[in-house]
């Protein structure tokens, strides 16, 4: 079974969103560069708030953990999806990401340590 490993909230005002979610839910926030804030949620899957010029629709991004991003992207394409982002290093030892569009155009992110 592939678990949900990360999710993202886009924001046009990173400081305002960070303060909002910290106060609303008590999430622990940590800046990760000038345009990204990671958050931890006790006993749950954490995520990030990412700076954007315009909030997309839908606005929440999810990432599913897989063993092999390249193989998962190929499998998604075989099943009628389209690759959106090839295997890409995240940096800081956090592994790799990739993404695909499902047959209806919904983007799903992938994550792998290797």
Secondary structure by P-SEA (a helix, b strand, c coil): cccccbbbbbbccaaaaaaaaaaacbbbbbbccccbbbbbbccbbbbbbbbbcccccccbbbbbbbccaaaaaaaaaaabbbbccccccccccccbbbbbbcccbbbbbbbbcc
